[in-house]
Amino acid sequence: MSQDHPLARCRALSLEDMAGTPFVDFPEGTPGQIQSDLAFLAAGVRRDVAFEATSVDVIVGLARQGIAAALLSPALVTGDLVAIEVEAGPTRVEYLAWSDFNPSPALRAFLASALLQA
């Protein structure tokens, strides 16, 4: 969220703390938004997704302008954005699938990097 957002000074937030905050998120029905929707639903909190975008750059840009908050990986928070821990927030699981048949040099390099970070 932008440094100017009223919640930006918080060290941690609950989903309840963010009720009434406009959000930017991935489109409705996509895995990126469903995980967040389920977390807010489980907490009994209504969430206002005011903007939807398919690009992380657009989502980060709207958050940077202070137009909306976003639930993204802290790795995407750079510059003048603030990352705040969300207690009982959504979790994201991502899977990678590939074929061992004739892997490209790019795939081999990616797997080597991913395995080093695991």
C-alpha atoms as an extended CHARMM CRD file, in Angstrom:
* protein
*
       118  EXT
         1         1  MET       CA              0.0000000000        0.0000000000        0.0000000000  PROA      1               0.0000000000
         2         2  SER       CA              1.1720000000        3.5500000000       -0.5070000000  PROA      2               0.0000000000
         3         3  GLN       CA              3.0480000000        5.2800000000        2.2940000000  PROA      3               0.0000000000
         4         4  ASP       CA              0.2350000000        7.8590000000        2.4460000000  PROA      4               0.0000000000
         5         5  HSD       CA             -2.4990000000        5.2950000000        3.1340000000  PROA      5               0.0000000000
         6         6  PRO       CA             -4.0830000000        5.6870000000        6.6090000000  PROA      6               0.0000000000
         7         7  LEU       CA             -3.1520000000        2.0700000000        7.4840000000  PROA      7               0.0000000000
         8         8  ALA       CA              0.4420000000        2.3310000000        6.2190000000  PROA      8               0.0000000000
         9         9  ARG       CA              1.8880000000        2.9430000000        9.7000000000  PROA      9               0.0000000000
        10        10  CYS       CA              0.4930000000       -0.3000000000       11.1070000000  PROA      10              0.0000000000
        11        11  ARG       CA              2.9360000000       -3.1050000000       11.8160000000  PROA      11              0.0000000000
        12        12  ALA       CA              0.2970000000       -5.7690000000       11.2180000000  PROA      12              0.0000000000
        13        13  LEU       CA             -3.3330000000       -5.8020000000       10.1510000000  PROA      13              0.0000000000
        14        14  SER       CA             -6.1980000000       -8.2210000000       10.4870000000  PROA      14              0.0000000000
        15        15  LEU       CA             -8.6890000000       -8.7010000000        7.6990000000  PROA      15              0.0000000000
        16        16  GLU       CA            -11.2010000000       -6.9010000000        9.9030000000  PROA      16              0.0000000000
        17        17  ASP       CA             -8.8930000000       -3.8620000000       10.0080000000  PROA      17              0.0000000000
        18        18  MET       CA             -9.1290000000       -3.6410000000        6.2220000000  PROA      18              0.0000000000
        19        19  ALA       CA            -12.9340000000       -3.6630000000        6.0030000000  PROA      19              0.0000000000
        20        20  GLY       CA            -14.0220000000       -0.6950000000        3.9270000000  PROA      20              0.0000000000
        21        21  THR       CA            -10.6310000000       -0.3390000000        2.2320000000  PROA      21              0.0000000000
        22        22  PRO       CA            -10.8690000000       -0.3460000000       -1.5640000000  PROA      22              0.0000000000
        23        23  PHE       CA             -8.7430000000       -3.0950000000       -3.1170000000  PROA      23              0.0000000000
        24        24  VAL       CA             -7.2020000000       -3.7800000000       -6.4800000000  PROA      24              0.0000000000
        25        25  ASP       CA             -6.9730000000       -7.4720000000       -7.3070000000  PROA      25              0.0000000000
        26        26  PHE       CA             -6.8850000000       -9.9700000000      -10.1160000000  PROA      26              0.0000000000
        27        27  PRO       CA            -10.1970000000      -10.5290000000      -11.9750000000  PROA      27              0.0000000000
        28        28  GLU       CA            -13.1120000000      -12.1850000000      -10.2080000000  PROA      28              0.0000000000
        29        29  GLY       CA            -13.0260000000      -15.9710000000      -10.4400000000  PROA      29              0.0000000000
        30        30  THR       CA             -9.2790000000      -16.1910000000      -11.0150000000  PROA      30              0.0000000000
        31        31  PRO       CA             -7.0630000000      -18.0930000000       -8.5640000000  PROA      31              0.0000000000
        32        32  GLY       CA             -5.3270000000      -14.8520000000       -7.5830000000  PROA      32              0.0000000000
        33        33  GLN       CA             -8.5720000000      -13.3340000000       -6.3230000000  PROA      33              0.0000000000
        34        34  ILE       CA            -10.3470000000      -16.4660000000       -5.1000000000  PROA      34              0.0000000000
        35        35  GLN       CA             -7.7510000000      -17.0790000000       -2.3790000000  PROA      35              0.0000000000
        36        36  SER       CA             -8.2360000000      -13.5660000000       -1.0180000000  PROA      36              0.0000000000
        37        37  ASP       CA            -12.0260000000      -13.7850000000       -1.3160000000  PROA      37              0.0000000000
        38        38  LEU       CA            -12.0330000000      -17.0400000000        0.6740000000  PROA      38              0.0000000000
        39        39  ALA       CA             -9.8870000000      -15.5410000000        3.4440000000  PROA      39              0.0000000000
        40        40  PHE       CA            -12.1930000000      -12.5270000000        3.8280000000  PROA      40              0.0000000000
        41        41  LEU       CA            -15.2820000000      -14.7540000000        3.6670000000  PROA      41              0.0000000000
        42        42  ALA       CA            -13.8920000000      -17.0210000000        6.4180000000  PROA      42              0.0000000000
        43        43  ALA       CA            -13.2540000000      -13.9370000000        8.5720000000  PROA      43              0.0000000000
        44        44  GLY       CA            -16.7950000000      -12.6780000000        7.9400000000  PROA      44              0.0000000000
        45        45  VAL       CA            -15.4580000000       -9.4670000000        6.4120000000  PROA      45              0.0000000000
        46        46  ARG       CA            -16.8480000000       -7.8150000000        3.2900000000  PROA      46              0.0000000000
        47        47  ARG       CA            -14.1200000000       -6.7150000000        0.8960000000  PROA      47              0.0000000000
        48        48  ASP       CA            -14.5220000000       -4.0020000000       -1.7450000000  PROA      48              0.0000000000
        49        49  VAL       CA            -12.5920000000       -4.9320000000       -4.8900000000  PROA      49              0.0000000000
        50        50  ALA       CA            -12.8890000000       -1.5880000000       -6.6470000000  PROA      50              0.0000000000
        51        51  PHE       CA            -10.4080000000       -2.3930000000       -9.4350000000  PROA      51              0.0000000000
        52        52  GLU       CA             -9.4230000000       -5.5710000000      -11.2600000000  PROA      52              0.0000000000
        53        53  ALA       CA             -6.3610000000       -6.0800000000      -13.4300000000  PROA      53              0.0000000000
        54        54  THR       CA             -4.5680000000       -8.9930000000      -15.0460000000  PROA      54              0.0000000000
        55        55  SER       CA             -1.1580000000       -7.3470000000      -14.7300000000  PROA      55              0.0000000000
        56        56  VAL       CA              0.8370000000       -7.2370000000      -11.5060000000  PROA      56              0.0000000000
        57        57  ASP       CA              2.3800000000       -3.9890000000      -12.7700000000  PROA      57              0.0000000000
        58        58  VAL       CA             -1.0680000000       -2.3750000000      -12.9930000000  PROA      58              0.0000000000
        59        59  ILE       CA             -2.0330000000       -3.6730000000       -9.5430000000  PROA      59              0.0000000000
        60        60  VAL       CA              1.2010000000       -2.3540000000       -8.0130000000  PROA      60              0.0000000000
        61        61  GLY       CA              0.7660000000        0.9370000000       -9.8800000000  PROA      61              0.0000000000
        62        62  LEU       CA             -2.7220000000        1.5060000000       -8.4700000000  PROA      62              0.0000000000
        63        63  ALA       CA             -1.4850000000        0.6930000000       -4.9740000000  PROA      63              0.0000000000
        64        64  ARG       CA              1.4890000000        3.0230000000       -5.4580000000  PROA      64              0.0000000000
        65        65  GLN       CA             -0.8830000000        5.8770000000       -6.3760000000  PROA      65              0.0000000000
        66        66  GLY       CA             -2.8560000000        5.2910000000       -3.1790000000  PROA      66              0.0000000000
        67        67  ILE       CA             -6.0060000000        4.4530000000       -5.1130000000  PROA      67              0.0000000000
        68        68  ALA       CA             -6.3870000000        0.9810000000       -3.5900000000  PROA      68              0.0000000000
        69        69  ALA       CA             -4.6570000000       -1.5770000000       -1.3860000000  PROA      69              0.0000000000
        70        70  ALA       CA             -3.4220000000       -4.8900000000       -2.7690000000  PROA      70              0.0000000000
        71        71  LEU       CA             -2.6670000000       -8.2950000000       -1.2700000000  PROA      71              0.0000000000
        72        72  LEU       CA              0.5730000000       -9.3130000000       -2.9620000000  PROA      72              0.0000000000
        73        73  SER       CA              3.8500000000      -10.9810000000       -2.1440000000  PROA      73              0.0000000000
        74        74  PRO       CA              6.2060000000       -8.7540000000       -0.1430000000  PROA      74              0.0000000000
        75        75  ALA       CA              8.7620000000       -9.4170000000       -2.8910000000  PROA      75              0.0000000000
        76        76  LEU       CA              6.7260000000       -7.1030000000       -5.1330000000  PROA      76              0.0000000000
        77        77  VAL       CA              6.8800000000       -4.2250000000       -2.6680000000  PROA      77              0.0000000000
        78        78  THR       CA              9.5430000000       -1.7780000000       -3.7430000000  PROA      78              0.0000000000
        79        79  GLY       CA             10.2110000000        1.9190000000       -3.6140000000  PROA      79              0.0000000000
        80        80  ASP       CA              7.4870000000        3.9400000000       -2.0040000000  PROA      80              0.0000000000
        81        81  LEU       CA              5.1740000000        1.0330000000       -1.1760000000  PROA      81              0.0000000000
        82        82  VAL       CA              4.7120000000       -0.4140000000        2.2970000000  PROA      82              0.0000000000
        83        83  ALA       CA              4.4100000000       -4.1320000000        3.0570000000  PROA      83              0.0000000000
        84        84  ILE       CA              2.3090000000       -4.9080000000        6.1060000000  PROA      84              0.0000000000
        85        85  GLU       CA              1.8510000000       -8.3420000000        7.6040000000  PROA      85              0.0000000000
        86        86  VAL       CA             -1.7460000000       -9.5580000000        7.3610000000  PROA      86              0.0000000000
        87        87  GLU       CA             -2.7590000000      -11.7730000000       10.2550000000  PROA      87              0.0000000000
        88        88  ALA       CA             -4.7840000000      -14.7940000000        9.0700000000  PROA      88              0.0000000000
        89        89  GLY       CA             -4.4730000000      -13.4450000000        5.5460000000  PROA      89              0.0000000000
        90        90  PRO       CA             -4.7900000000      -15.4170000000        2.3410000000  PROA      90              0.0000000000
        91        91  THR       CA             -2.1320000000      -17.8680000000        1.3340000000  PROA      91              0.0000000000
        92        92  ARG       CA             -1.1410000000      -18.6600000000       -2.1870000000  PROA      92              0.0000000000
        93        93  VAL       CA              0.1640000000      -21.9590000000       -3.4500000000  PROA      93              0.0000000000
        94        94  GLU       CA              1.6860000000      -22.0660000000       -6.8890000000  PROA      94              0.0000000000
        95        95  TYR       CA              2.6040000000      -25.1450000000       -8.8430000000  PROA      95              0.0000000000
        96        96  LEU       CA              5.0670000000      -25.6410000000      -11.6480000000  PROA      96              0.0000000000
        97        97  ALA       CA              4.7810000000      -28.4410000000      -14.1780000000  PROA      97              0.0000000000
        98        98  TRP       CA              7.1820000000      -29.3700000000      -16.9470000000  PROA      98              0.0000000000
        99        99  SER       CA              8.2380000000      -32.2830000000      -19.0550000000  PROA      99              0.0000000000
       100       100  ASP       CA             11.6180000000      -33.9640000000      -18.6680000000  PROA      100             0.0000000000
       101       101  PHE       CA             11.5900000000      -34.5290000000      -22.4200000000  PROA      101             0.0000000000
       102       102  ASN       CA             13.9480000000      -32.1170000000      -24.1430000000  PROA      102             0.0000000000
       103       103  PRO       CA             13.9140000000      -29.2300000000      -21.5850000000  PROA      103             0.0000000000
       104       104  SER       CA             15.0690000000      -25.8930000000      -22.9690000000  PROA      104             0.0000000000
       105       105  PRO       CA             18.1520000000      -24.1290000000      -21.5920000000  PROA      105             0.0000000000
       106       106  ALA       CA             15.8470000000      -21.5180000000      -20.0510000000  PROA      106             0.0000000000
       107       107  LEU       CA             13.8780000000      -24.2140000000      -18.2020000000  PROA      107             0.0000000000
       108       108  ARG       CA             17.0600000000      -25.8770000000      -16.9460000000  PROA      108             0.0000000000
       109       109  ALA       CA             18.3630000000      -22.5240000000      -15.6540000000  PROA      109             0.0000000000
       110       110  PHE       CA             15.0240000000      -21.7510000000      -13.9820000000  PROA      110             0.0000000000
       111       111  LEU       CA             14.8790000000      -25.1470000000      -12.2700000000  PROA      111             0.0000000000
       112       112  ALA       CA             18.4550000000      -24.8190000000      -11.0540000000  PROA      112             0.0000000000
       113       113  SER       CA             17.6190000000      -21.4270000000       -9.5690000000  PROA      113             0.0000000000
       114       114  ALA       CA             14.3340000000      -22.6120000000       -8.0270000000  PROA      114             0.0000000000
       115       115  LEU       CA             15.9520000000      -25.6550000000       -6.4500000000  PROA      115             0.0000000000
       116       116  LEU       CA             18.6850000000      -23.4960000000       -4.9170000000  PROA      116             0.0000000000
       117       117  GLN       CA             16.0400000000      -21.2990000000       -3.2890000000  PROA      117             0.0000000000
       118       118  ALA       CA             13.9060000000      -24.1770000000       -2.0180000000  PROA      118             0.0000000000
